[in-house]
Every structure is written in C-alpha cells, then in structure tokens.
Amino acid sequence: MRYDVVIIGGGIVGLATALQLLEQKPTIKLCILEKEDGIARHQTGHNSGVIHSGIYYKPGSLKAINCIKGYDMILDFCKKHNIDHDMCGKVIVATSEAELTPLDNIYNRGIENGLQGIKKLNKGELKEIEPHVNGISGLFVPQTGIIDYKQVSAVYAKLIQELGGEILLNHKVSDIQEKDAELNVIANGNNFNTRLVINCAGLYSDKMARKTFPDLDIKIIPFRGEYYMFKDSAKHLVKNLIYPVPNPNFPFLGVHFTRMIGGEIEAGPNAVLAFKREGYNLSDVNLAELFESLAWPGFQKVAMKYWKIGFGEMHRSISKAAFTKALQKLLPEIQADDLTPAHAGVRAQACDRNGNLLDDFSILERDKIINVCNAPSPAATSSLAIGETIAGLALKQLN
C-alpha cells in the first residue's frame, strides 16, 4: 500500500486537511488512518458546536488568523452543502466592576482582529438580548453561531471519498519508520508506505510526533470539560449564547451557556485533569497515562500555579450544587433541579516543560512529516483554514 500522503486521525482537522489537499491536487494518492470505527469520535464529536468569531485571540497569532479566515470558509461551505447552522451571535457578560477593563480589552482585540458590528451593551441593552442574565455590561458579538461539527465532518468525509481519498477505520497506528526516501506507517499490522505523513492525532498527537521528533518538548495534558443540559422547563432562560468575561489568571473560558443547533441548552464546561487521555467520565482511569501527566515537569508547574482554581474546578466536577452556583453568577434563576448531566469532552492541551499551556496552534514540520501538536478550540471553526495551511506545507514538500 503506497501513498503520497498518509494522515493519522479522522477528526475535523485531519479531514479538512485531506479535503484541501485533494481539491488542490486531485491526482494525489491519500488515505486517512482512524483508530475508531467512525470519524470525529473525540474532540470533534464532543464539543459544543459553536462557530467562533476569533474575538479572544492575540492579533497575528495562528488562532486569530485561522479562526477569522476559517470562519468565512466554513460559512461558505455550509451554504454550499446545505449544512444547518445559525449565526445567532453571543453576549459576553461582565458581572462586576472588576470585569469591565478585561471586557474592554476583549472589545479592542476584536476590533484589531477585524470584527465588525461588535456592540458594547449597557445593563438594559444586555437584558433586551438575554432577559434573564445577570450583568452590568456586555458585548454583543454577531460573528458567533451554532452548528453540528459531526455533520460538517461527515460532509468532509463524503467529499474526500468522492475525490478518490481513502478513509480507513479501525486502523490504529503503532509505529512510523523511516524507509529509504519514504516513511512506513504501521497500523493493525499493515504497512503503509508514503512520501509524507501528517499527524492529526489529537489527544495522542504528541505520542505520534515523538516517533519522528524524539526531542519533542511538549506533552498533551487531557482536560475534561463536563456539561449539564437544561430541562425543557428552564430552556426559556437562555435565548442564544451567554459567555462570561474570561478569568485572565486561568487558561480556560469558564462555564457558559450554549443553545445548540437541535434546540437544547447546554451549560459548561468546567476544566479538570482527565485520568486518561480519552477519559470522558470521572471513573475512566488509565494509570500509565495519569502517571505521564502527573510526572511531566510542565504539568507540575501548572498545578502549582493554578492549584486553588483547580480545586474549585474539581469541586464542581463532583458537586452539582457547586456547578449550579457557578452558573448562577450569570443566570441567577437557574436551579440544580433544572439541570440534567450531559456529555463531557476532553481537550488535548499541549504543555511545555516550563509549565506553559500553549495558547496557539502548533504545527511542527520536518522532512516527510508534519505534526499538528496543538489544535484545541477554535480548531473546528478554523478547520478549513488550518487544512489549507497544512496542505500548502504538504504540497511544498511533495513538489
């Protein structure tokens, strides 16, 4: 089995990369190796389905560039392929005087990133958009919407196959070996000889990368984000999307409210260390993977820095009352009885040895190999733009 390109991982980034490659060079021989029995089974299939605007990201960063470009690309794609989506906009809400300056900073960053139509809201205007929210000020961001990324991924996959690409399920990659001028990818005992490997393995991207980058100095730390769903009797409390002003001392957005494309209202997520890389439940434990996380010097420094916030996140993980209290900061009327436990997702967060949680996408390239080593949110929104970027690198190598 000989290919021009082998892509490891059938999540939305791997699929978008394959699609961009085949559209730019239809004669290419390409396959995707996916270890599960279906595509989009992990980060892609467990996120909350938000089309992100790019308002939070540092101007000029890969996240900002790819999110803003990817935003336009995915909207065009959805219109072309009749994928259900709703550009409903979102509000970012300040609940105290201390959050007003950070809220202004977010507004200014959005302007720097080229977002148009962002509107500052006073308390009354905020109530007009979200009548039940608690806030003294806010921002309305029109470039935010909702979608089902599993549906997007299914269309990507269909187009890939129509263009001659292969998607091989139940093919877990165990090794990558150099073989003369090619690489040999071993999956389920089968050999796939290829001119180029693109690693889009998500939660296992660092392990795949180390097979050809033995000096890689980052590790994926899995953070589980847990959600609750609103019961029907409480759905009237949220019209669209409600977000807090992010805590500048914590690298995650904080709990928020999302109307999903099917009409459900989702609340969350928190952010706690997962005890295995695909640990979607508190009871999911892989001792070897947990030890790897705990033993990583970078994670130890992260734990020391954020221990107090981390304990709060853990408390919310095991206590519905504590989770509800966190939600009441934005939505005082919500009660524990209004909520039912829902799904969880696991974020593949790259962490370096010095305790820095990588804040930007990370793509590492060598001869015959491209590794996507950090692609958390907004990777789904950005998928076509990231895929285009990686396809450009790949075609340069192949040519």
C-alpha positions as CSV (number, residue, x, y, z in Angstrom):
1,M,0.0,0.0,0.0
2,R,1.8,3.1,-1.3
3,Y,0.6,6.6,-0.9
4,D,1.7,10.2,-1.5
5,V,0.2,11.2,1.9
6,V,-1.0,9.3,5.0
7,I,-3.0,11.4,7.5
8,I,-3.2,10.0,11.1
9,G,-6.5,10.9,12.7
10,G,-10.1,11.2,11.3
11,G,-11.1,14.3,13.4
12,I,-12.2,17.5,11.7
13,V,-8.6,18.8,11.3
14,G,-7.4,15.6,9.6
15,L,-10.5,15.5,7.4
16,A,-10.2,19.2,6.4
17,T,-6.6,18.7,5.6
18,A,-7.3,15.8,3.3
19,L,-10.1,17.7,1.6
20,Q,-7.9,20.7,0.9
21,L,-5.1,18.5,-0.4
22,L,-7.4,16.6,-2.8
23,E,-9.1,19.8,-4.0
24,Q,-5.8,21.5,-4.7
25,K,-4.2,18.4,-6.3
26,P,-6.8,15.8,-7.3
27,T,-4.1,13.3,-8.6
28,I,-2.7,12.8,-5.1
29,K,-3.0,9.3,-3.6
30,L,-4.1,9.9,0.0
31,C,-5.5,7.9,2.9
32,I,-6.7,8.7,6.5
33,L,-6.0,6.2,9.2
34,E,-8.5,6.4,12.0
35,K,-8.3,4.1,15.0
36,E,-12.0,4.3,15.9
37,D,-14.9,2.7,13.9
38,G,-16.1,6.1,12.8
39,I,-14.8,9.6,12.2
40,A,-15.0,12.6,14.6
41,R,-15.3,10.4,17.7
42,H,-13.3,12.5,20.1
43,Q,-12.7,16.3,20.3
44,T,-14.7,17.0,17.2
45,G,-17.7,14.9,18.3
46,H,-17.7,16.1,21.9
47,N,-17.6,19.9,21.6
48,S,-20.5,22.3,22.0
49,G,-20.9,23.2,18.3
50,V,-20.0,26.9,18.3
51,I,-18.8,28.8,15.3
52,H,-16.3,31.1,16.9
53,S,-15.6,34.7,15.9
54,G,-11.9,35.0,16.8
55,I,-12.5,37.8,19.3
56,Y,-10.3,36.4,22.1
57,Y,-7.1,35.6,20.2
58,K,-3.9,37.6,20.0
59,P,-3.8,39.5,16.7
60,G,-1.4,37.9,14.3
61,S,-1.4,34.5,16.1
62,L,-2.2,31.3,14.2
63,K,-5.5,31.1,16.2
64,A,-6.6,34.6,15.2
65,I,-5.5,34.3,11.5
66,N,-7.0,30.8,11.0
67,C,-10.2,31.4,13.0
68,I,-11.1,34.6,11.2
69,K,-10.3,33.1,7.8
70,G,-11.8,29.7,8.7
71,Y,-15.0,31.5,9.9
72,D,-15.7,32.8,6.4
73,M,-14.7,29.5,4.8
74,I,-16.9,27.3,6.9
75,L,-19.9,29.6,6.4
76,D,-19.4,29.4,2.6
77,F,-19.0,25.6,2.9
78,C,-22.2,25.3,5.0
79,K,-24.2,27.4,2.5
80,K,-22.8,25.4,-0.5
81,H,-23.6,22.0,1.1
82,N,-26.9,22.9,3.0
83,I,-25.5,22.3,6.4
84,D,-27.7,23.6,9.2
85,H,-26.3,26.5,11.1
86,D,-27.5,29.6,12.9
87,M,-25.4,32.8,13.2
88,C,-27.3,33.9,16.3
89,G,-24.5,35.9,17.9
90,K,-23.4,35.8,21.5
91,V,-23.1,38.1,24.5
92,I,-20.0,38.3,26.7
93,V,-21.2,39.5,30.2
94,A,-19.4,41.4,32.9
95,T,-21.0,40.8,36.3
96,S,-18.7,43.1,38.4
97,E,-16.7,46.4,38.1
98,A,-13.5,44.3,38.1
99,E,-14.5,42.7,34.8
100,L,-15.1,46.0,32.9
101,T,-11.5,46.6,31.9
102,P,-11.0,43.0,30.7
103,L,-14.2,43.3,28.8
104,D,-12.9,46.5,27.1
105,N,-9.7,44.6,26.3
106,I,-11.7,41.9,24.5
107,Y,-13.6,44.5,22.6
108,N,-10.4,46.2,21.5
109,R,-8.9,42.8,20.5
110,G,-11.9,42.1,18.4
111,I,-11.6,45.4,16.6
112,E,-7.9,44.6,16.0
113,N,-8.8,41.3,14.5
114,G,-11.2,43.0,12.0
115,L,-14.5,42.0,13.5
116,Q,-17.3,44.4,12.5
117,G,-20.5,45.1,14.3
118,I,-19.4,44.3,17.8
119,K,-21.5,46.3,20.1
120,K,-21.0,47.4,23.7
121,L,-24.1,46.9,25.8
122,N,-25.3,48.6,29.0
123,K,-27.3,46.7,31.5
124,G,-30.6,47.5,29.8
125,E,-29.4,46.5,26.4
126,L,-28.0,43.3,27.7
127,K,-31.4,42.5,29.2
128,E,-33.1,43.1,25.9
129,I,-30.9,40.4,24.3
130,E,-30.8,37.9,27.2
131,P,-33.7,38.9,29.6
132,H,-32.6,36.5,32.4
133,V,-28.9,37.3,32.5
134,N,-27.1,39.0,35.4
135,G,-24.7,41.6,34.2
136,I,-23.7,45.3,34.5
137,S,-22.3,45.5,31.0
138,G,-21.6,43.3,28.0
139,L,-20.6,42.9,24.4
140,F,-22.7,41.6,21.5
141,V,-20.6,39.6,19.0
142,P,-22.6,38.9,15.8
143,Q,-20.0,36.7,14.3
144,T,-20.8,33.7,16.5
145,G,-23.1,30.9,15.7
146,I,-24.1,27.3,16.3
147,I,-23.6,24.1,14.2
148,D,-23.1,20.4,14.4
149,Y,-19.4,19.6,13.6
150,K,-20.2,15.9,13.3
151,Q,-22.4,16.8,10.3
152,V,-19.6,19.0,8.9
153,S,-17.1,16.2,9.3
154,A,-19.5,13.7,7.6
155,V,-19.7,16.1,4.5
156,Y,-15.9,16.5,4.5
157,A,-15.6,12.7,4.5
158,K,-18.1,12.2,1.7
159,L,-16.2,14.7,-0.5
160,I,-12.8,13.2,0.3
161,Q,-14.1,9.8,-0.9
162,E,-15.7,11.3,-4.0
163,L,-12.3,12.8,-4.8
164,G,-10.6,9.5,-4.5
165,G,-9.2,9.7,-1.0
166,E,-9.5,6.7,1.3
167,I,-10.7,6.7,4.9
168,L,-9.6,3.5,6.7
169,L,-11.4,3.0,10.0
170,N,-10.3,0.7,12.8
171,H,-6.6,1.4,11.8
172,K,-4.7,2.3,14.9
173,V,-1.1,3.5,14.1
174,S,1.5,1.7,16.2
175,D,4.7,3.0,14.6
176,I,6.2,5.2,12.0
177,Q,9.5,4.1,10.5
178,E,11.9,5.7,8.0
179,K,12.4,3.6,4.9
180,D,14.8,4.9,2.4
181,A,13.2,8.1,0.9
182,E,9.8,7.2,2.4
183,L,8.1,6.6,5.7
184,N,6.4,3.3,6.6
185,V,3.3,3.7,8.8
186,I,2.3,0.6,10.6
187,A,-1.4,0.2,11.6
188,N,-3.0,-3.0,12.7
189,G,0.0,-4.9,11.3
190,N,-0.4,-3.4,7.8
191,N,2.3,-1.3,6.2
192,F,1.5,2.0,4.5
193,N,4.4,3.4,2.6
194,T,4.2,7.1,2.0
195,R,6.1,10.1,0.9
196,L,4.6,12.3,3.6
197,V,2.8,11.7,7.0
198,I,0.5,14.3,8.5
199,N,-0.1,13.7,12.2
200,C,-3.6,15.0,13.3
201,A,-3.9,12.5,16.2
202,G,-5.4,15.0,18.6
203,L,-5.2,13.6,22.1
204,Y,-2.3,11.3,21.0
205,S,-0.6,13.8,18.7
206,D,2.5,14.1,21.0
207,K,2.9,10.3,21.1
208,M,2.7,10.2,17.3
209,A,5.1,13.1,16.9
210,R,7.7,11.5,19.2
211,K,8.1,8.7,16.7
212,T,9.8,11.1,14.3
213,F,10.5,14.0,16.7
214,P,12.2,12.2,19.7
215,D,13.3,15.6,21.1
216,L,9.7,16.9,21.2
217,D,9.5,19.0,24.4
218,I,5.7,19.2,24.9
219,K,3.2,16.8,26.2
220,I,-0.6,16.6,25.7
221,I,-2.4,17.0,29.0
222,P,-6.0,15.9,28.8
223,F,-8.5,18.3,30.5
224,R,-12.1,17.0,30.8
225,G,-14.9,19.5,30.4
226,E,-18.3,18.4,31.8
227,Y,-21.7,19.8,30.8
228,Y,-25.3,19.9,32.0
229,M,-28.3,20.2,29.8
230,F,-31.4,22.3,30.7
231,K,-34.7,20.6,31.2
232,D,-37.4,21.8,29.0
233,S,-39.0,23.8,31.8
234,A,-35.8,26.0,32.0
235,K,-34.9,26.5,28.4
236,H,-36.6,29.9,28.3
237,L,-33.9,31.3,30.5
238,V,-31.4,31.3,27.6
239,K,-32.1,32.6,24.1
240,N,-28.8,32.0,22.4
241,L,-25.2,32.1,23.7
242,I,-24.0,33.6,27.0
243,Y,-20.3,33.8,27.9
244,P,-18.5,35.2,31.0
245,V,-15.5,37.6,30.8
246,P,-12.6,35.1,31.0
247,N,-10.5,35.0,34.1
248,P,-7.1,36.3,32.9
249,N,-5.5,34.1,35.6
250,F,-6.9,30.9,34.2
251,P,-6.3,29.5,30.7
252,F,-9.9,28.3,30.0
253,L,-13.0,30.4,29.2
254,G,-15.2,29.3,32.2
255,V,-18.7,28.0,32.3
256,H,-21.1,29.4,29.8
257,F,-24.5,28.7,28.1
258,T,-25.0,27.5,24.6
259,R,-28.1,27.0,22.6
260,M,-27.3,24.0,20.4
261,I,-28.4,23.5,16.8
262,G,-31.0,21.0,17.8
263,G,-32.6,23.4,20.4
264,E,-31.1,22.0,23.5
265,I,-29.4,24.4,26.0
266,E,-26.0,23.3,27.3
267,A,-24.2,24.7,30.4
268,G,-20.5,24.2,31.0
269,P,-17.8,23.2,30.8
270,N,-15.6,23.1,33.8
271,A,-11.9,22.0,33.3
272,V,-10.4,19.2,35.3
273,L,-7.5,16.8,34.7
274,A,-8.7,13.7,32.9
275,F,-7.3,10.5,34.4
276,K,-6.9,9.0,30.9
277,R,-6.5,10.7,27.5
278,E,-9.9,9.7,26.4
279,G,-11.4,9.9,29.9
280,Y,-14.9,11.2,29.4
281,N,-16.1,10.1,32.9
282,L,-14.6,10.6,36.4
283,S,-14.4,6.8,36.6
284,D,-12.2,6.5,33.4
285,V,-8.7,5.8,34.6
286,N,-5.5,4.8,32.8
287,L,-2.8,4.6,35.4
288,A,0.1,4.8,32.9
289,E,-1.4,7.9,31.2
290,L,-2.3,9.5,34.5
291,F,1.3,9.0,35.7
292,E,2.6,10.5,32.5
293,S,0.6,13.6,33.1
294,L,1.5,13.9,36.8
295,A,5.2,13.3,36.2
296,W,5.5,15.9,33.4
297,P,7.5,18.8,34.9
298,G,5.4,21.3,33.0
299,F,2.1,19.9,34.4
300,Q,3.6,20.1,37.9
301,K,4.3,23.8,37.4
302,V,0.8,24.3,36.1
303,A,-0.7,22.5,39.1
304,M,1.4,24.7,41.5
305,K,0.3,27.9,39.7
306,Y,-3.4,27.1,39.4
307,W,-4.0,24.7,42.4
308,K,-6.6,26.9,44.1
309,I,-8.7,27.4,40.9
310,G,-8.1,23.7,40.1
311,F,-9.6,22.6,43.4
312,G,-12.7,24.7,42.6
313,E,-13.0,23.0,39.2
314,M,-12.7,19.6,40.8
315,H,-15.3,20.5,43.4
316,R,-17.7,21.5,40.6
317,S,-17.0,18.2,38.9
318,I,-18.2,16.1,41.9
319,S,-20.9,18.6,43.2
320,K,-23.9,19.5,41.2
321,A,-24.7,22.2,43.7
322,A,-21.3,23.8,43.2
323,F,-21.6,23.6,39.5
324,T,-25.1,25.3,39.7
325,K,-23.7,28.0,41.9
326,A,-21.0,28.8,39.3
327,L,-23.8,29.0,36.6
328,Q,-25.9,31.3,38.9
329,K,-23.2,34.1,38.5
330,L,-24.5,34.6,35.0
331,L,-28.0,33.2,35.3
332,P,-29.3,33.7,38.9
333,E,-32.7,31.9,38.2
334,I,-31.1,28.6,37.3
335,Q,-31.6,25.8,39.9
336,A,-30.0,22.4,40.3
337,D,-33.3,20.8,39.6
338,D,-33.3,22.5,36.2
339,L,-30.2,20.6,35.1
340,T,-29.5,17.1,34.0
341,P,-26.0,15.6,33.5
342,A,-24.9,15.6,29.9
343,H,-21.8,14.7,27.9
344,A,-18.2,15.6,28.5
345,G,-15.4,16.4,26.2
346,V,-11.6,16.1,26.6
347,R,-9.4,18.9,25.4
348,A,-6.0,18.0,24.1
349,Q,-3.9,20.8,25.7
350,A,-0.2,20.9,24.9
351,C,2.0,21.8,27.8
352,D,5.7,22.5,27.6
353,R,8.4,21.5,30.1
354,N,8.4,25.0,31.7
355,G,4.7,24.9,32.6
356,N,3.3,26.9,29.7
357,L,0.0,25.8,28.3
358,L,0.4,26.5,24.6
359,D,-2.1,29.3,23.7
360,D,-1.7,29.0,20.0
361,F,-2.0,26.3,17.3
362,S,1.3,24.4,16.9
363,I,2.4,22.8,13.6
364,L,5.9,21.2,13.6
365,E,7.4,20.2,10.3
366,R,10.4,18.1,9.2
367,D,11.2,16.3,6.0
368,K,8.4,13.8,5.2
369,I,6.4,14.7,8.4
370,I,4.0,17.4,9.5
371,N,2.8,17.3,13.1
372,V,-0.3,19.2,14.4
373,C,0.7,19.2,18.0
374,N,-1.8,21.7,19.5
375,A,-5.2,22.4,17.9
376,P,-7.8,23.0,20.6
377,S,-10.7,25.4,20.2
378,P,-11.3,27.1,17.8
379,A,-9.9,24.3,15.6
380,A,-13.3,23.2,14.4
381,T,-14.3,26.7,13.2
382,S,-10.8,27.1,11.7
383,S,-10.6,23.6,10.2
384,L,-10.7,24.6,6.5
385,A,-8.2,27.3,7.1
386,I,-5.9,25.0,9.1
387,G,-6.3,22.4,6.4
388,E,-5.4,24.9,3.8
389,T,-2.3,25.9,5.7
390,I,-1.2,22.3,6.2
391,A,-2.0,21.4,2.6
392,G,0.3,24.2,1.5
393,L,3.2,22.8,3.6
394,A,2.5,19.3,2.3
395,L,2.4,20.3,-1.4
396,K,5.6,22.2,-1.0
397,Q,7.3,19.1,0.4
398,L,5.8,16.8,-2.3
399,N,6.8,19.1,-5.1
